[in-house]
Amino acid sequence: MQNISTLMNNKLFSGKPEQNQTSGWINGFIGVLLFSGSLPATKAAVLDLSPFFVTVTRAGIAGLLAVCVLLVFREKRPKKAQLYSLIIVASGAVVGFPLLSALALQYITSAHSLVFIGMLPLTTATFGVLRGGERPHPLFWVFAALGSFMVIGYALSQGLSASPIGDILMLLAIVLCGLGYAEGAKLSRELGGWQVISWALVLSLPFTVPLMFFLRPLSISTVSSAAWIGLAYVSVFSMLIGFVFWYRGLAQGGIAAVGQLQLLQPFFGLALAALLLHEQVSMGMVGITVCVILCVAGSKKLAVHRQ
C-alpha cells in the first residue's frame, strides 16, 4: 500500500505543465462539485442540531476515517516543519469555516450564504500570494476584486440590517476558508492532497471527539432524518473526499487559477437549495452569480502558476 501511495504522489507533478494544469482543473471541478452540497447540507443539519455539534462531529467522523486511510497506506508522520501548516489548515478548513458558516446559517438561508462563496476565489488567491508564492498578473486582481465587490454589494442591497450577524459570520468564514485552501494547496506539493486533509483532521481529533460526545443532543428522537443525512454528507464528502480532489487540483493547476472554479459552487448550491430545501432563489441571486462568474472568467486567463 505504501508503494501505491508513493507512486501516486510522485506522479502528481511528473507530467508536463499543460497536463498538470488540465488534471488540476479536473480535480478542482470534482472538488467544487462535492463542496456545492456543503451549505445546503449544513443548513439541513443545523435546523435540528447545534452548529457546534455539527462542526465537531463532521470533523470527528472525517478524522476517524482519515486515521483508517493513513493506517492502510502506512503513511509516515509529517515533519515538524509541516505541523505549522497543518495547524493552519485545521484552523481554517476543519474548524473555522465549518463552525462560522454553521452559525451563520442560523440567521440566513443557504441560498443567501452561497452568494458569499463568490469571495472565495479572491481570498484564496490572496493567500496564494502570501503563503504559496504565486504571482498573478496585476489585472487578475481587478477582475477578482470586481467580482467580490459585486457579491458584497448584493448582500448590502438585500438589507444588511435584516441579518448583520449572519453576513458577518459568513465573511469571516470565507477569509478562514481561503487561508485553509491556500495553505493546504502549498503543503500538498510536499505531502499530497489527501494526506494534507487527513493529517489536519487527525491533529484535530483530540478536540473534536471529546466535544462530539459532550455536545451530543439529549434526545435523537427529535432530530429529523434530513438533519442526519446533512451531517453525514458534510462529514464524508465536504470534510474529506472533496478536499482530496480540491487540494490536488490547487497544487497541480495553481492556487489562483484553479481557485476560480469556486465561482461554479453557487450555481450548484443554489440548485440544491431550491431542490432539497425548497428555498426561494431570486433572479437577483442568479443574476449576481452570473456577473461574478464573468468577472472570474476574465481573471482566470491572467492567473499565473506558482513561481
ChimeraX commands (.cxc) that place a marker at each C-alpha (Angstrom):
marker #1 position 0.00,0.00,0.00 radius 0.5
marker #1 position 2.86,2.35,0.79 radius 0.5
marker #1 position 4.28,1.84,-2.71 radius 0.5
marker #1 position 0.91,2.72,-4.25 radius 0.5
marker #1 position 0.66,5.92,-2.18 radius 0.5
marker #1 position 4.24,6.92,-3.02 radius 0.5
marker #1 position 3.65,6.28,-6.72 radius 0.5
marker #1 position 0.53,8.47,-6.66 radius 0.5
marker #1 position 2.45,11.33,-5.05 radius 0.5
marker #1 position 5.36,11.02,-7.46 radius 0.5
marker #1 position 3.02,11.21,-10.43 radius 0.5
marker #1 position 1.28,14.28,-9.09 radius 0.5
marker #1 position 3.74,16.68,-10.73 radius 0.5
marker #1 position 5.62,14.28,-13.03 radius 0.5
marker #1 position 3.75,15.20,-16.21 radius 0.5
marker #1 position 4.12,18.21,-18.48 radius 0.5
marker #1 position 2.92,21.58,-17.14 radius 0.5
marker #1 position -0.04,21.51,-19.55 radius 0.5
marker #1 position -1.02,18.03,-18.37 radius 0.5
marker #1 position -0.73,19.02,-14.72 radius 0.5
marker #1 position -2.90,22.09,-15.30 radius 0.5
marker #1 position -5.55,20.03,-17.11 radius 0.5
marker #1 position -5.56,17.48,-14.30 radius 0.5
marker #1 position -5.70,20.32,-11.82 radius 0.5
marker #1 position -8.84,21.75,-13.41 radius 0.5
marker #1 position -10.49,18.31,-13.50 radius 0.5
marker #1 position -9.66,17.55,-9.87 radius 0.5
marker #1 position -10.65,21.07,-8.84 radius 0.5
marker #1 position -14.00,20.78,-10.61 radius 0.5
marker #1 position -14.78,17.49,-8.82 radius 0.5
marker #1 position -13.86,19.12,-5.53 radius 0.5
marker #1 position -16.13,22.12,-6.16 radius 0.5
marker #1 position -18.96,19.82,-7.21 radius 0.5
marker #1 position -18.70,17.95,-3.90 radius 0.5
marker #1 position -18.39,21.18,-1.91 radius 0.5
marker #1 position -21.52,22.59,-3.54 radius 0.5
marker #1 position -23.73,20.50,-1.29 radius 0.5
marker #1 position -21.96,21.64,1.88 radius 0.5
marker #1 position -24.02,24.72,2.77 radius 0.5
marker #1 position -27.43,23.20,1.93 radius 0.5
marker #1 position -26.47,20.06,3.88 radius 0.5
marker #1 position -25.23,22.15,6.80 radius 0.5
marker #1 position -28.46,24.16,6.75 radius 0.5
marker #1 position -30.47,20.92,6.95 radius 0.5
marker #1 position -28.31,19.73,9.85 radius 0.5
marker #1 position -28.47,22.91,11.97 radius 0.5
marker #1 position -32.26,23.01,11.76 radius 0.5
marker #1 position -32.31,20.25,14.39 radius 0.5
marker #1 position -28.72,20.09,15.66 radius 0.5
marker #1 position -26.41,22.56,17.38 radius 0.5
marker #1 position -23.92,24.20,14.97 radius 0.5
marker #1 position -21.15,23.41,17.46 radius 0.5
marker #1 position -22.15,19.73,17.47 radius 0.5
marker #1 position -22.31,19.69,13.66 radius 0.5
marker #1 position -18.83,21.25,13.42 radius 0.5
marker #1 position -17.03,18.88,15.78 radius 0.5
marker #1 position -18.95,15.82,14.59 radius 0.5
marker #1 position -18.20,16.34,10.91 radius 0.5
marker #1 position -14.52,16.79,11.76 radius 0.5
marker #1 position -14.54,13.89,14.20 radius 0.5
marker #1 position -16.13,11.41,11.79 radius 0.5
marker #1 position -13.88,12.51,8.93 radius 0.5
marker #1 position -10.86,12.33,11.26 radius 0.5
marker #1 position -11.61,8.74,12.27 radius 0.5
marker #1 position -11.97,7.81,8.59 radius 0.5
marker #1 position -8.67,9.59,7.88 radius 0.5
marker #1 position -6.93,7.51,10.58 radius 0.5
marker #1 position -8.08,4.33,8.86 radius 0.5
marker #1 position -6.84,5.52,5.46 radius 0.5
marker #1 position -3.46,6.62,6.83 radius 0.5
marker #1 position -3.00,3.27,8.58 radius 0.5
marker #1 position -3.97,1.30,5.47 radius 0.5
marker #1 position -1.42,3.16,3.34 radius 0.5
marker #1 position 1.12,3.23,6.19 radius 0.5
marker #1 position 1.81,6.91,5.71 radius 0.5
marker #1 position 4.76,8.43,7.52 radius 0.5
marker #1 position 4.12,11.15,10.05 radius 0.5
marker #1 position 4.52,14.76,8.85 radius 0.5
marker #1 position 7.76,16.53,9.60 radius 0.5
marker #1 position 7.88,19.03,12.44 radius 0.5
marker #1 position 8.29,21.86,9.93 radius 0.5
marker #1 position 4.99,20.82,8.31 radius 0.5
marker #1 position 2.97,20.84,11.52 radius 0.5
marker #1 position 2.58,24.62,11.45 radius 0.5
marker #1 position 0.93,24.47,8.02 radius 0.5
marker #1 position -1.30,21.58,9.13 radius 0.5
marker #1 position -2.46,23.61,12.13 radius 0.5
marker #1 position -3.38,26.47,9.78 radius 0.5
marker #1 position -5.29,24.05,7.55 radius 0.5
marker #1 position -7.11,22.61,10.57 radius 0.5
marker #1 position -7.92,26.08,11.91 radius 0.5
marker #1 position -9.32,27.32,8.60 radius 0.5
marker #1 position -10.80,24.33,6.78 radius 0.5
marker #1 position -11.57,21.87,9.59 radius 0.5
marker #1 position -12.87,24.21,12.32 radius 0.5
marker #1 position -13.08,27.86,11.20 radius 0.5
marker #1 position -15.21,27.71,8.06 radius 0.5
marker #1 position -17.50,24.85,9.17 radius 0.5
marker #1 position -18.25,26.47,12.54 radius 0.5
marker #1 position -18.72,30.05,11.33 radius 0.5
marker #1 position -20.84,29.01,8.34 radius 0.5
marker #1 position -22.98,26.76,10.55 radius 0.5
marker #1 position -23.53,29.66,12.96 radius 0.5
marker #1 position -24.33,31.98,10.06 radius 0.5
marker #1 position -26.93,29.57,8.69 radius 0.5
marker #1 position -28.96,30.06,11.85 radius 0.5
marker #1 position -29.62,33.61,10.64 radius 0.5
marker #1 position -29.61,33.35,6.84 radius 0.5
marker #1 position -30.72,30.83,4.24 radius 0.5
marker #1 position -28.25,28.55,2.49 radius 0.5
marker #1 position -29.17,30.24,-0.81 radius 0.5
marker #1 position -28.15,33.63,0.64 radius 0.5
marker #1 position -24.94,32.22,2.12 radius 0.5
marker #1 position -23.93,30.75,-1.23 radius 0.5
marker #1 position -23.60,34.24,-2.68 radius 0.5
marker #1 position -20.67,34.83,-0.32 radius 0.5
marker #1 position -18.83,31.95,-1.99 radius 0.5
marker #1 position -18.16,34.48,-4.74 radius 0.5
marker #1 position -15.50,35.98,-2.48 radius 0.5
marker #1 position -13.58,32.70,-2.09 radius 0.5
marker #1 position -11.51,32.99,-5.30 radius 0.5
marker #1 position -10.21,36.40,-4.22 radius 0.5
marker #1 position -9.36,35.34,-0.67 radius 0.5
marker #1 position -7.81,32.07,-1.88 radius 0.5
marker #1 position -5.72,33.91,-4.49 radius 0.5
marker #1 position -4.63,36.48,-1.90 radius 0.5
marker #1 position -3.40,33.81,0.48 radius 0.5
marker #1 position -1.91,32.00,-2.51 radius 0.5
marker #1 position 0.37,35.01,-2.97 radius 0.5
marker #1 position 1.09,35.41,0.74 radius 0.5
marker #1 position 1.60,31.73,1.54 radius 0.5
marker #1 position 2.01,29.92,-1.80 radius 0.5
marker #1 position 4.43,32.18,-3.67 radius 0.5
marker #1 position 2.15,32.76,-6.66 radius 0.5
marker #1 position 2.31,35.94,-8.76 radius 0.5
marker #1 position -0.84,36.56,-10.85 radius 0.5
marker #1 position -0.95,39.31,-13.47 radius 0.5
marker #1 position -1.91,42.71,-11.96 radius 0.5
marker #1 position -5.13,42.76,-14.00 radius 0.5
marker #1 position -6.10,39.50,-12.29 radius 0.5
marker #1 position -6.79,41.46,-9.12 radius 0.5
marker #1 position -9.03,43.89,-10.99 radius 0.5
marker #1 position -11.36,41.12,-12.15 radius 0.5
marker #1 position -11.20,39.26,-8.85 radius 0.5
marker #1 position -11.90,42.38,-6.81 radius 0.5
marker #1 position -14.76,43.43,-9.11 radius 0.5
marker #1 position -16.42,40.06,-8.66 radius 0.5
marker #1 position -16.04,40.24,-4.89 radius 0.5
marker #1 position -17.43,43.78,-4.74 radius 0.5
marker #1 position -20.47,42.58,-6.67 radius 0.5
marker #1 position -21.06,39.92,-4.04 radius 0.5
marker #1 position -20.72,42.41,-1.18 radius 0.5
marker #1 position -22.93,44.92,-2.97 radius 0.5
marker #1 position -25.62,42.31,-3.42 radius 0.5
marker #1 position -25.52,41.43,0.28 radius 0.5
marker #1 position -25.89,45.11,1.17 radius 0.5
marker #1 position -28.74,45.59,-1.30 radius 0.5
marker #1 position -30.69,42.81,0.42 radius 0.5
marker #1 position -30.71,44.79,3.65 radius 0.5
marker #1 position -27.74,44.10,5.88 radius 0.5
marker #1 position -29.74,45.18,8.92 radius 0.5
marker #1 position -32.02,42.19,8.45 radius 0.5
marker #1 position -29.24,39.75,9.31 radius 0.5
marker #1 position -25.96,41.51,10.15 radius 0.5
marker #1 position -24.72,38.65,12.32 radius 0.5
marker #1 position -25.22,36.05,9.61 radius 0.5
marker #1 position -23.45,38.12,6.96 radius 0.5
marker #1 position -20.51,38.97,9.24 radius 0.5
marker #1 position -20.08,35.33,10.23 radius 0.5
marker #1 position -20.08,34.28,6.56 radius 0.5
marker #1 position -17.46,36.93,5.71 radius 0.5
marker #1 position -15.19,35.65,8.49 radius 0.5
marker #1 position -15.81,32.08,7.37 radius 0.5
marker #1 position -14.74,32.93,3.82 radius 0.5
marker #1 position -11.47,34.50,5.00 radius 0.5
marker #1 position -10.54,31.46,7.09 radius 0.5
marker #1 position -11.59,29.13,4.29 radius 0.5
marker #1 position -9.35,30.90,1.76 radius 0.5
marker #1 position -6.43,30.66,4.17 radius 0.5
marker #1 position -7.02,26.95,4.72 radius 0.5
marker #1 position -7.31,26.31,0.98 radius 0.5
marker #1 position -4.10,28.15,0.09 radius 0.5
marker #1 position -2.07,26.66,2.93 radius 0.5
marker #1 position -3.32,23.17,2.16 radius 0.5
marker #1 position -2.53,23.55,-1.54 radius 0.5
marker #1 position 1.01,24.69,-0.74 radius 0.5
marker #1 position 1.57,21.73,1.58 radius 0.5
marker #1 position 0.03,19.32,-0.94 radius 0.5
marker #1 position 3.11,19.80,-3.12 radius 0.5
marker #1 position 5.08,18.07,-0.37 radius 0.5
marker #1 position 2.62,15.65,1.26 radius 0.5
marker #1 position -0.04,15.04,-1.37 radius 0.5
marker #1 position -3.66,16.20,-1.44 radius 0.5
marker #1 position -5.37,13.51,0.60 radius 0.5
marker #1 position -2.52,13.33,3.10 radius 0.5
marker #1 position -2.82,17.03,3.96 radius 0.5
marker #1 position -6.51,16.97,4.87 radius 0.5
marker #1 position -6.12,13.57,6.56 radius 0.5
marker #1 position -3.33,14.74,8.88 radius 0.5
marker #1 position -5.15,18.02,9.59 radius 0.5
marker #1 position -8.20,16.03,10.65 radius 0.5
marker #1 position -6.11,13.67,12.77 radius 0.5
marker #1 position -4.49,16.61,14.56 radius 0.5
marker #1 position -7.98,17.86,15.42 radius 0.5
marker #1 position -9.20,14.54,16.86 radius 0.5
marker #1 position -8.11,15.18,20.49 radius 0.5
marker #1 position -10.50,18.15,20.49 radius 0.5
marker #1 position -13.29,17.05,18.15 radius 0.5
marker #1 position -14.01,13.54,19.51 radius 0.5
marker #1 position -14.50,14.52,23.18 radius 0.5
marker #1 position -16.59,17.56,22.18 radius 0.5
marker #1 position -18.63,15.37,19.84 radius 0.5
marker #1 position -19.86,13.31,22.78 radius 0.5
marker #1 position -20.13,16.29,25.14 radius 0.5
marker #1 position -22.27,18.31,22.72 radius 0.5
marker #1 position -24.44,15.43,21.51 radius 0.5
marker #1 position -28.22,16.09,21.51 radius 0.5
marker #1 position -30.09,15.00,24.61 radius 0.5
marker #1 position -32.62,13.14,22.50 radius 0.5
marker #1 position -32.13,11.86,18.98 radius 0.5
marker #1 position -35.86,11.26,18.54 radius 0.5
marker #1 position -36.40,14.96,17.85 radius 0.5
marker #1 position -33.75,15.04,15.11 radius 0.5
marker #1 position -35.11,14.57,11.60 radius 0.5
marker #1 position -33.63,12.18,9.08 radius 0.5
marker #1 position -32.79,15.16,6.85 radius 0.5
marker #1 position -30.54,16.56,9.58 radius 0.5
marker #1 position -28.68,13.24,9.93 radius 0.5
marker #1 position -28.29,12.95,6.16 radius 0.5
marker #1 position -26.94,16.51,6.01 radius 0.5
marker #1 position -24.48,15.74,8.81 radius 0.5
marker #1 position -23.37,12.55,7.06 radius 0.5
marker #1 position -22.77,14.42,3.81 radius 0.5
marker #1 position -20.62,17.16,5.30 radius 0.5
marker #1 position -18.70,14.59,7.36 radius 0.5
marker #1 position -17.74,12.33,4.47 radius 0.5
marker #1 position -17.86,14.40,1.28 radius 0.5
marker #1 position -17.36,18.01,2.40 radius 0.5
marker #1 position -14.79,17.30,5.11 radius 0.5
marker #1 position -12.72,14.54,3.50 radius 0.5
marker #1 position -13.39,13.32,-0.04 radius 0.5
marker #1 position -13.94,16.80,-1.50 radius 0.5
marker #1 position -10.61,18.01,-0.11 radius 0.5
marker #1 position -8.76,15.09,-1.68 radius 0.5
marker #1 position -9.67,16.37,-5.15 radius 0.5
marker #1 position -9.58,20.06,-4.24 radius 0.5
marker #1 position -6.10,20.22,-2.72 radius 0.5
marker #1 position -4.68,18.10,-5.54 radius 0.5
marker #1 position -6.31,20.37,-8.12 radius 0.5
marker #1 position -4.94,23.53,-6.48 radius 0.5
marker #1 position -1.46,22.05,-6.23 radius 0.5
marker #1 position -1.44,20.89,-9.85 radius 0.5
marker #1 position -3.06,23.84,-11.63 radius 0.5
marker #1 position -2.13,26.73,-9.34 radius 0.5
marker #1 position -3.97,28.20,-6.36 radius 0.5
marker #1 position -5.08,31.43,-8.06 radius 0.5
marker #1 position -6.09,29.79,-11.35 radius 0.5
marker #1 position -7.94,26.68,-10.17 radius 0.5
marker #1 position -9.34,28.63,-7.23 radius 0.5
marker #1 position -11.59,30.45,-9.70 radius 0.5
marker #1 position -13.62,27.26,-10.08 radius 0.5
marker #1 position -15.18,28.11,-6.75 radius 0.5
marker #1 position -17.42,30.51,-8.63 radius 0.5
marker #1 position -19.29,27.49,-10.02 radius 0.5
marker #1 position -20.21,26.47,-6.48 radius 0.5
marker #1 position -23.06,29.00,-6.08 radius 0.5
marker #1 position -24.73,27.64,-9.24 radius 0.5
marker #1 position -24.72,24.07,-7.98 radius 0.5
marker #1 position -25.52,25.12,-4.43 radius 0.5
marker #1 position -28.46,27.32,-5.40 radius 0.5
marker #1 position -29.93,24.47,-7.40 radius 0.5
marker #1 position -29.57,22.12,-4.44 radius 0.5
marker #1 position -31.03,24.68,-2.01 radius 0.5
marker #1 position -34.08,25.09,-4.22 radius 0.5
marker #1 position -34.46,21.38,-4.93 radius 0.5
marker #1 position -33.81,19.89,-1.49 radius 0.5
marker #1 position -34.67,22.68,0.97 radius 0.5
marker #1 position -37.37,24.36,-1.16 radius 0.5
marker #1 position -35.71,27.73,-0.58 radius 0.5
marker #1 position -36.60,30.63,-2.84 radius 0.5
marker #1 position -33.88,31.51,-5.32 radius 0.5
marker #1 position -34.46,35.02,-6.64 radius 0.5
marker #1 position -33.45,36.24,-10.06 radius 0.5
marker #1 position -31.15,38.70,-8.28 radius 0.5
marker #1 position -29.17,35.81,-6.78 radius 0.5
marker #1 position -28.84,34.15,-10.16 radius 0.5
marker #1 position -28.00,37.41,-11.90 radius 0.5
marker #1 position -25.24,38.40,-9.49 radius 0.5
marker #1 position -23.77,34.91,-9.70 radius 0.5
marker #1 position -23.60,35.15,-13.49 radius 0.5
marker #1 position -21.92,38.58,-13.31 radius 0.5
marker #1 position -19.37,37.34,-10.80 radius 0.5
marker #1 position -18.53,34.31,-12.90 radius 0.5
marker #1 position -17.97,36.53,-15.94 radius 0.5
marker #1 position -15.50,38.56,-13.89 radius 0.5
marker #1 position -13.68,35.45,-12.76 radius 0.5
marker #1 position -13.57,34.12,-16.32 radius 0.5
marker #1 position -11.52,37.19,-17.18 radius 0.5
marker #1 position -9.25,36.79,-14.15 radius 0.5
marker #1 position -8.70,33.11,-14.97 radius 0.5
marker #1 position -6.78,33.98,-18.13 radius 0.5
marker #1 position -4.48,36.27,-16.18 radius 0.5
marker #1 position -3.69,33.87,-13.35 radius 0.5
marker #1 position -0.09,32.65,-13.46 radius 0.5
marker #1 position 1.10,29.37,-11.99 radius 0.5
marker #1 position 3.35,29.37,-8.91 radius 0.5
marker #1 position 6.75,30.98,-9.45 radius 0.5
marker link #1:1,2 radius 0.2
marker link #1:2,3 radius 0.2
marker link #1:3,4 radius 0.2
marker link #1:4,5 radius 0.2
marker link #1:5,6 radius 0.2
marker link #1:6,7 radius 0.2
marker link #1:7,8 radius 0.2
marker link #1:8,9 radius 0.2
marker link #1:9,10 radius 0.2
marker link #1:10,11 radius 0.2
marker link #1:11,12 radius 0.2
marker link #1:12,13 radius 0.2
marker link #1:13,14 radius 0.2
marker link #1:14,15 radius 0.2
marker link #1:15,16 radius 0.2
marker link #1:16,17 radius 0.2
marker link #1:17,18 radius 0.2
marker link #1:18,19 radius 0.2
marker link #1:19,20 radius 0.2
marker link #1:20,21 radius 0.2
marker link #1:21,22 radius 0.2
marker link #1:22,23 radius 0.2
marker link #1:23,24 radius 0.2
marker link #1:24,25 radius 0.2
marker link #1:25,26 radius 0.2
marker link #1:26,27 radius 0.2
marker link #1:27,28 radius 0.2
marker link #1:28,29 radius 0.2
marker link #1:29,30 radius 0.2
marker link #1:30,31 radius 0.2
marker link #1:31,32 radius 0.2
marker link #1:32,33 radius 0.2
marker link #1:33,34 radius 0.2
marker link #1:34,35 radius 0.2
marker link #1:35,36 radius 0.2
marker link #1:36,37 radius 0.2
marker link #1:37,38 radius 0.2
marker link #1:38,39 radius 0.2
marker link #1:39,40 radius 0.2
marker link #1:40,41 radius 0.2
marker link #1:41,42 radius 0.2
marker link #1:42,43 radius 0.2
marker link #1:43,44 radius 0.2
marker link #1:44,45 radius 0.2
marker link #1:45,46 radius 0.2
marker link #1:46,47 radius 0.2
marker link #1:47,48 radius 0.2
marker link #1:48,49 radius 0.2
marker link #1:49,50 radius 0.2
marker link #1:50,51 radius 0.2
marker link #1:51,52 radius 0.2
marker link #1:52,53 radius 0.2
marker link #1:53,54 radius 0.2
marker link #1:54,55 radius 0.2
marker link #1:55,56 radius 0.2
marker link #1:56,57 radius 0.2
marker link #1:57,58 radius 0.2
marker link #1:58,59 radius 0.2
marker link #1:59,60 radius 0.2
marker link #1:60,61 radius 0.2
marker link #1:61,62 radius 0.2
marker link #1:62,63 radius 0.2
marker link #1:63,64 radius 0.2
marker link #1:64,65 radius 0.2
marker link #1:65,66 radius 0.2
marker link #1:66,67 radius 0.2
marker link #1:67,68 radius 0.2
marker link #1:68,69 radius 0.2
marker link #1:69,70 radius 0.2
marker link #1:70,71 radius 0.2
marker link #1:71,72 radius 0.2
marker link #1:72,73 radius 0.2
marker link #1:73,74 radius 0.2
marker link #1:74,75 radius 0.2
marker link #1:75,76 radius 0.2
marker link #1:76,77 radius 0.2
marker link #1:77,78 radius 0.2
marker link #1:78,79 radius 0.2
marker link #1:79,80 radius 0.2
marker link #1:80,81 radius 0.2
marker link #1:81,82 radius 0.2
marker link #1:82,83 radius 0.2
marker link #1:83,84 radius 0.2
marker link #1:84,85 radius 0.2
marker link #1:85,86 radius 0.2
marker link #1:86,87 radius 0.2
marker link #1:87,88 radius 0.2
marker link #1:88,89 radius 0.2
marker link #1:89,90 radius 0.2
marker link #1:90,91 radius 0.2
marker link #1:91,92 radius 0.2
marker link #1:92,93 radius 0.2
marker link #1:93,94 radius 0.2
marker link #1:94,95 radius 0.2
marker link #1:95,96 radius 0.2
marker link #1:96,97 radius 0.2
marker link #1:97,98 radius 0.2
marker link #1:98,99 radius 0.2
marker link #1:99,100 radius 0.2
marker link #1:100,101 radius 0.2
marker link #1:101,102 radius 0.2
marker link #1:102,103 radius 0.2
marker link #1:103,104 radius 0.2
marker link #1:104,105 radius 0.2
marker link #1:105,106 radius 0.2
marker link #1:106,107 radius 0.2
marker link #1:107,108 radius 0.2
marker link #1:108,109 radius 0.2
marker link #1:109,110 radius 0.2
marker link #1:110,111 radius 0.2
marker link #1:111,112 radius 0.2
marker link #1:112,113 radius 0.2
marker link #1:113,114 radius 0.2
marker link #1:114,115 radius 0.2
marker link #1:115,116 radius 0.2
marker link #1:116,117 radius 0.2
marker link #1:117,118 radius 0.2
marker link #1:118,119 radius 0.2
marker link #1:119,120 radius 0.2
marker link #1:120,121 radius 0.2
marker link #1:121,122 radius 0.2
marker link #1:122,123 radius 0.2
marker link #1:123,124 radius 0.2
marker link #1:124,125 radius 0.2
marker link #1:125,126 radius 0.2
marker link #1:126,127 radius 0.2
marker link #1:127,128 radius 0.2
marker link #1:128,129 radius 0.2
marker link #1:129,130 radius 0.2
marker link #1:130,131 radius 0.2
marker link #1:131,132 radius 0.2
marker link #1:132,133 radius 0.2
marker link #1:133,134 radius 0.2
marker link #1:134,135 radius 0.2
marker link #1:135,136 radius 0.2
marker link #1:136,137 radius 0.2
marker link #1:137,138 radius 0.2
marker link #1:138,139 radius 0.2
marker link #1:139,140 radius 0.2
marker link #1:140,141 radius 0.2
marker link #1:141,142 radius 0.2
marker link #1:142,143 radius 0.2
marker link #1:143,144 radius 0.2
marker link #1:144,145 radius 0.2
marker link #1:145,146 radius 0.2
marker link #1:146,147 radius 0.2
marker link #1:147,148 radius 0.2
marker link #1:148,149 radius 0.2
marker link #1:149,150 radius 0.2
marker link #1:150,151 radius 0.2
marker link #1:151,152 radius 0.2
marker link #1:152,153 radius 0.2
marker link #1:153,154 radius 0.2
marker link #1:154,155 radius 0.2
marker link #1:155,156 radius 0.2
marker link #1:156,157 radius 0.2
marker link #1:157,158 radius 0.2
marker link #1:158,159 radius 0.2
marker link #1:159,160 radius 0.2
marker link #1:160,161 radius 0.2
marker link #1:161,162 radius 0.2
marker link #1:162,163 radius 0.2
marker link #1:163,164 radius 0.2
marker link #1:164,165 radius 0.2
marker link #1:165,166 radius 0.2
marker link #1:166,167 radius 0.2
marker link #1:167,168 radius 0.2
marker link #1:168,169 radius 0.2
marker link #1:169,170 radius 0.2
marker link #1:170,171 radius 0.2
marker link #1:171,172 radius 0.2
marker link #1:172,173 radius 0.2
marker link #1:173,174 radius 0.2
marker link #1:174,175 radius 0.2
marker link #1:175,176 radius 0.2
marker link #1:176,177 radius 0.2
marker link #1:177,178 radius 0.2
marker link #1:178,179 radius 0.2
marker link #1:179,180 radius 0.2
marker link #1:180,181 radius 0.2
marker link #1:181,182 radius 0.2
marker link #1:182,183 radius 0.2
marker link #1:183,184 radius 0.2
marker link #1:184,185 radius 0.2
marker link #1:185,186 radius 0.2
marker link #1:186,187 radius 0.2
marker link #1:187,188 radius 0.2
marker link #1:188,189 radius 0.2
marker link #1:189,190 radius 0.2
marker link #1:190,191 radius 0.2
marker link #1:191,192 radius 0.2
marker link #1:192,193 radius 0.2
marker link #1:193,194 radius 0.2
marker link #1:194,195 radius 0.2
marker link #1:195,196 radius 0.2
marker link #1:196,197 radius 0.2
marker link #1:197,198 radius 0.2
marker link #1:198,199 radius 0.2
marker link #1:199,200 radius 0.2
marker link #1:200,201 radius 0.2
marker link #1:201,202 radius 0.2
marker link #1:202,203 radius 0.2
marker link #1:203,204 radius 0.2
marker link #1:204,205 radius 0.2
marker link #1:205,206 radius 0.2
marker link #1:206,207 radius 0.2
marker link #1:207,208 radius 0.2
marker link #1:208,209 radius 0.2
marker link #1:209,210 radius 0.2
marker link #1:210,211 radius 0.2
marker link #1:211,212 radius 0.2
marker link #1:212,213 radius 0.2
marker link #1:213,214 radius 0.2
marker link #1:214,215 radius 0.2
marker link #1:215,216 radius 0.2
marker link #1:216,217 radius 0.2
marker link #1:217,218 radius 0.2
marker link #1:218,219 radius 0.2
marker link #1:219,220 radius 0.2
marker link #1:220,221 radius 0.2
marker link #1:221,222 radius 0.2
marker link #1:222,223 radius 0.2
marker link #1:223,224 radius 0.2
marker link #1:224,225 radius 0.2
marker link #1:225,226 radius 0.2
marker link #1:226,227 radius 0.2
marker link #1:227,228 radius 0.2
marker link #1:228,229 radius 0.2
marker link #1:229,230 radius 0.2
marker link #1:230,231 radius 0.2
marker link #1:231,232 radius 0.2
marker link #1:232,233 radius 0.2
marker link #1:233,234 radius 0.2
marker link #1:234,235 radius 0.2
marker link #1:235,236 radius 0.2
marker link #1:236,237 radius 0.2
marker link #1:237,238 radius 0.2
marker link #1:238,239 radius 0.2
marker link #1:239,240 radius 0.2
marker link #1:240,241 radius 0.2
marker link #1:241,242 radius 0.2
marker link #1:242,243 radius 0.2
marker link #1:243,244 radius 0.2
marker link #1:244,245 radius 0.2
marker link #1:245,246 radius 0.2
marker link #1:246,247 radius 0.2
marker link #1:247,248 radius 0.2
marker link #1:248,249 radius 0.2
marker link #1:249,250 radius 0.2
marker link #1:250,251 radius 0.2
marker link #1:251,252 radius 0.2
marker link #1:252,253 radius 0.2
marker link #1:253,254 radius 0.2
marker link #1:254,255 radius 0.2
marker link #1:255,256 radius 0.2
marker link #1:256,257 radius 0.2
marker link #1:257,258 radius 0.2
marker link #1:258,259 radius 0.2
marker link #1:259,260 radius 0.2
marker link #1:260,261 radius 0.2
marker link #1:261,262 radius 0.2
marker link #1:262,263 radius 0.2
marker link #1:263,264 radius 0.2
marker link #1:264,265 radius 0.2
marker link #1:265,266 radius 0.2
marker link #1:266,267 radius 0.2
marker link #1:267,268 radius 0.2
marker link #1:268,269 radius 0.2
marker link #1:269,270 radius 0.2
marker link #1:270,271 radius 0.2
marker link #1:271,272 radius 0.2
marker link #1:272,273 radius 0.2
marker link #1:273,274 radius 0.2
marker link #1:274,275 radius 0.2
marker link #1:275,276 radius 0.2
marker link #1:276,277 radius 0.2
marker link #1:277,278 radius 0.2
marker link #1:278,279 radius 0.2
marker link #1:279,280 radius 0.2
marker link #1:280,281 radius 0.2
marker link #1:281,282 radius 0.2
marker link #1:282,283 radius 0.2
marker link #1:283,284 radius 0.2
marker link #1:284,285 radius 0.2
marker link #1:285,286 radius 0.2
marker link #1:286,287 radius 0.2
marker link #1:287,288 radius 0.2
marker link #1:288,289 radius 0.2
marker link #1:289,290 radius 0.2
marker link #1:290,291 radius 0.2
marker link #1:291,292 radius 0.2
marker link #1:292,293 radius 0.2
marker link #1:293,294 radius 0.2
marker link #1:294,295 radius 0.2
marker link #1:295,296 radius 0.2
marker link #1:296,297 radius 0.2
marker link #1:297,298 radius 0.2
marker link #1:298,299 radius 0.2
marker link #1:299,300 radius 0.2
marker link #1:300,301 radius 0.2
marker link #1:301,302 radius 0.2
marker link #1:302,303 radius 0.2
marker link #1:303,304 radius 0.2
marker link #1:304,305 radius 0.2
marker link #1:305,306 radius 0.2
marker link #1:306,307 radius 0.2
view
